Amino acid sequence: MSFFDVFKGEAKLLFSDIAIVLTIFGGVILYSFLYPQPYLKESVRELPISVVDYDKSDTSRNYIFNLDATPQVKVIRQDMNKKDALDALVANKIKGIIIIPAHFKKDLALGKSPTIALGVDNSYFLIYGGVLEATLKTTLTYAAGMKVANLLKQQLPLAKAKEAYTPYSLNDIALFNRYNSYTQYVIPAVFILILQQTMLIGMGILGGGINERIRRKEKGYFVDADVWQIIVSRCILFGGIFFIHMIYYFGFSFTFFDVSHLASIEDILKFGFAFLAASLALGIFLGSIFTSREIATPAVLFSSLPLVFSAGFVWPLEAMPEFIRELALLSPSTPAIQGFLKLNQMGAEFSMVKENYALLWIQVLIYIILGYYFMSKNKRKIDGTV
């Protein structure tokens, strides 16, 4: 059988299968718009909180006014006691509680340090961080004003009073993620995983379906074709489709969602080609061992969440057990995510990702050999030699 006939048979089988078409086209396009939506709002604002004011003085009311003026929180309740505020927190009517102690004004006048209690819904770190940031800013600003006022009473000039309170200034520079944005590091990493997983599902459905037909002793191009012809045809078809998807993700999608571009086109294409080759090789291997087309989708989807957390961008690699880090390296997405983030989000030179690049090509070699072996074994079942 000629290579053209095999290629035509693979293409016909691919494009006539609605499950594969929806996965590798519909899934990729849909994910490109749906997944980034939760991350477009970079910070939480106007979180509803309650203030329990046991002091009820002009000083405590001024503190509440300043707290409400912060963009992170909005004081929607002022409860008479802690129990009412806790009931509101449990009922999810508010996200945090601020408790101003009795004798707040008196303690400040005497130079003491009153304790302002803070209770926050810690189900989400963003909510906890938002309420905590608003409270700290208000407290520190209020404390600074009082300390400067006390220094002024001691006949110290205003400039000297400010300098005495803040003898140094902090210049905070965020490396690689200037705006502390989820968009800049979550979206690029997850897009890589989406490309891999959708490809693996499509190739798994195709390969598993062919294995079903072999067991049913059906006739088709896969009976007479050489294994290498099927592998090359499959690589050309899926590789071409997902090369376009990769350009779409790293081009249009990055621009649309304002994700930074630091790597050159040459580096992206060079590293991206290795990633696609490794994913294709893994897809060929998985397609050769799946006994049915139905196995592909759940098997690949169930692996997605572990791959996300073990890739090193959600949780630091240093905090993971060694065996998990090593196990994650079996997936092309792990070195690909680490390499792409260094290149495109951190501005690294290509020489700095050569280990990730080399690992991808090692995966290509291993998975192609395994895929060829199992596809040859499946084909021998047709001839009755196995």
N, C-alpha and C positions, 0 to 999 in steps of 0.2 A: 504494500500500500504506500502511495506517495505521501510525502509530508504535507502537501497541499490538501489532500483528502482528509488527513488526520486533523489538520488545523480547522478545516471547514466543519468537521464533525464536532470538535470541541466547541467551536463558536456557536453552532446550531444548538447544542445541548445547553450551553450557558445562557444564551439570549431567549431560549424558549421556556426556561424555568423561571416562573414568576417569583419564587422565593429568593433566588439568587439575584435577580434583577432589582427587586425591591431593597435587598440588603446592600448591594454594592453601589447602587445609584441613589435610591430614595433615602436609605439610612444615612449615607454620607452627607447628602445635601441637607437633610432634616436636622441632623446633629450640628451642622455648622452654624445654624441659626438658633436652635433651641438650647444647646448646652451653655453658651455664654450668657444667656439672659439673667440667671441669678447673680452673676458677678458684675453686671454693668453698674449697679449701684455700689460705689466703692466703700461707702461708710454708712453707718446707721445714724439716723437723726431723729430728734424729738421723741425719744423713748419715754413712754408714760411712767412717771414715778409718783410716789407719795412721800410727803414729809411729815414726820411726827415731831411737832415743836413743843417740848416740855418747858421751854424758857419763856416763850410768848413775850419777848421784849422787842424793842425797835431794832436792836442789833441782830437778833435771830431773823426778824422779818426782812432785814436788808440782805442777810445771807441767803435767804430763800429767793429773794428777787434776783440776786446775782446768779444763783444756781439755775433758775429758770431762764436766764438770758443766754446760757450756753447753748450751742446748736445741738449738742448730743441728747439732751433730756428736755422734758416738758413736765412741769409740776401740775398734775391734774387733780390731785387730792391733798388735803391736809387733815390727816386723821388725828383724833383726840388721844389715841393710845396705840401701842405697838400691836395689840391683838387685831384691831380693825385693819391695820395696814397689812399684816400677815395674811389675813383672810382674803384681802384683795389680791395679794401676790399669788396665793394658791389658786384663786379663781381666774388667774391670768388677766386680770383687769389692769395690772401694772407690771412693770418689769424690775422695779427696784424700790427700796425703802431707805430714806435718809432720816436718822434720828438725831435731833439736836437736844443735848442734855439740859437738865435744869441748871440754873445758875450759870448759863453760858456767858451772858454779858458780864456778870460779876467776876467770874474766873478770868475773863480776858482783861478786865480792868485791874485785877490784882496781879497780872503777869503770869497767871497759871496757864496750863495747856489743857483745855477741855477736850474730851474725846467725842468725835462725831462718828456714830455707828452707821455702817453701810451694809445693807442686805440686798443681794442682786440675784436674779434668775440666771444661773450659770449653765443653763442648757446649751447656750451658744456663746462662744468666746467673744464674738463681736458685741453682743448685748452687754455682757459683763464688762468688757473693755470700755464701751461707750459710757456707761453709767459711772464707772470708776474714773475715767478721764475727766468727765464733767465735775465730779465731786473734788478730785484732786486739784484741778485748775481753780475752782472756786475757793477752796480752802487755802491753797498756797497764795493766791492773789489777795485774799482777805487778810491772811497773816502778814504778808509783805506790807500791805497798806498800814496795818496797825504798828508794825515795827518801825517803819519809816516815820510814822506820826510821833511815836515815842522818842525817836532820835531828834526830831525837829523840836520837841518840847525841851530837849537838852541844849537848845541853841546851836545845833549842828546844821550847817548849810544843807540845802536840799540835795545838791550834787554829791556831797560827802555822805549824806544819809543813805542815798541809793547805793553808793559804792560800798559803804560799810555793810549793807544788807546783802549785796551781791558782788563780792570781790572778784568774781570771775564770770565769764559768759560761756555758754555751751553752743558750739556750732555743730549741729547734728546733720550728717550727710549720709543718706541711704544709698549704699552701693547696689548697683545692678537693678534695683527696683525703686526708682526715685520717689514715686508717690505711694509706696507701700501698697501697691495695687494687686488684688487677686488676679485681675485680668492679665497682667504681664507675665505671670509664671504658671498659673493653673491652665489657662486656655491653650498655650502652645504645647504643654506636656500632654494634656488630655487629647488634643487633636491627633497627636502621634499615635496614642493608644487606640483611638477611634479608627484611624486608617488601618492599623494592624488587625484589630478585631473584626472589622467588617470584611476585610480581605480573607481572614481565616475562616469566617463563617461561610462566605461564598465558596471558597475552595473546598471546605469541608463538606458542604452540601453536594457539590459536584462530584467529589471523589467518593463520598459515601453512597451516593446514588448509583454510581458506576459499579461499586462493589456489590450492591444489591442486585443489579442486573447480571453481574457475573455469576452470582449464586443461583439466579433463576435461569441461567444458561441462555440468556438473550443474545441475539446477534447485534453487532454494531462495529463501528470503527475500532473500538477498544479491544476487540477480539483479535484482529489481524495486525494492528499497528505495533511498531516497536515501542518499548517503554520510553526511550529517549525522545521519540517523536511526540508523544503525549506530553512529556515534561516540558519540552521546548515550546510547544503550542500553548500550553497552559500559562507558562511564564510570559509569553508575548501578549496573550489576551489580558490576563489580570495585571501584568506589569504596565501595559499601555494605559489601561483604565485608571489604575491607581497612581500612575505618574501624573496624569491630568488632575486627579483629586489632590495630590500633594501640592501641585502648583496652585490649585484653587485655594487650598487651606493656607499655605504660606504666602500667597499673594493677595488675592481678593479679601479673604476672611481676616487676615492680620490687619490689612489696611482698613477694612470696614469697622473692626472693633478697636482700632487704634492700638494694636500691639506693636511694640518696638521692633525695628529691623536693624540689627547691628552686623550681621554676617553678610558677606558678599554672596552674590548669586552663584558664583563658582563653588564656594564652599558648601552652600545649601544643597546644590545639585549633586556634588560629589558625595557628601555624607548621606543625602537622601537616597541616592542610587544604591548605596550599601544597605541602607535600612530596607528598601523595597526588595532587594535581592534576598536578604535574610528572611523577611516575612513571606516571600514567595516560596522559599525552600521549606520553611516551617509549614506553610499551607499544603504543599505537595506531600510532605510527610504525614500530616494529620489526615489528609484526604485518603491516603493509602491505608490507614489503620482504622478509620471509622467504618463500622460494619453497616451503618445505615445513614441516610441523609438526615434523619431526625436528631441524631446525636450531636451534630455540629453546633447548632445554635445554643443549647443549654451548656454544653461543655466549654465553649469559648466564653459565653456570657458569665458563667460562674467564676471564671478565672480573672475577669476584668477588675473586680474590686481588690483582690490580693495584689494584682500587678500594679494598680495605682498606688497603693500604700507602700509597696516594696521598691518603687522606682527611685525614691530618695528626694522627691520634691514636695510631698505632703508631710512626710515625717523624716527627720534626718537619718541618714544611713548609719551614723555612729551610734544611734539609739536602738538599732535593730540587732537581733541575734545573728551571729556569723552565718549560720546555716540558711537563714532566710535570704540574706544578701546574696549568697552563692546560688541558691535555688532560683532567685529572680533573674540571674544572668542567663538562664536557659531561654528566656523570652527576648526577641529582638527589641521590644519596646523599652527594656531597661537601659541598655547602653545607648539606644537611640535618643531617649528622653534626656539622659544625662549629657550626651554630646550636643544635641540641638540646643538645650538650655545654655550650655557654655558658649556655643557659637553665636547664637542669635540674641540671647537675653543678657549675656555677660560680656560679649565682645571678645571672646577668646580667639587666639590664633588656631589654625587648623592643627598645628603640631601639638597643641594642648589636648586634643581629643583623639590622638592617634591610637590610644589603647581601646577606646570605645569603637573606633573605626575598624581596628584589627579584629576585635571580638565579633563584630557583625559578619565579617568575611569568614571567620572560623565557623560561625553558625551556618553560613551558607554551605560550606563544605560538608559539615556533619549532617545537616538535615537533607541535603540533596542525596547523599550516599544512602541514608536511611530510607528516604522516600523511594529511591530507585530499587532498593532491596525489596521492600514490601510490595511495591507495584509489580515487580517481576514475580514475586511469590504468588500474588493474586492472579497474575496472568497464567502462571503454570497450572493453576487450578482448572483453567479452561481446557488445557491440553491433557489433564488427568495425570500429570507427573507429580502432583503433590497430594 
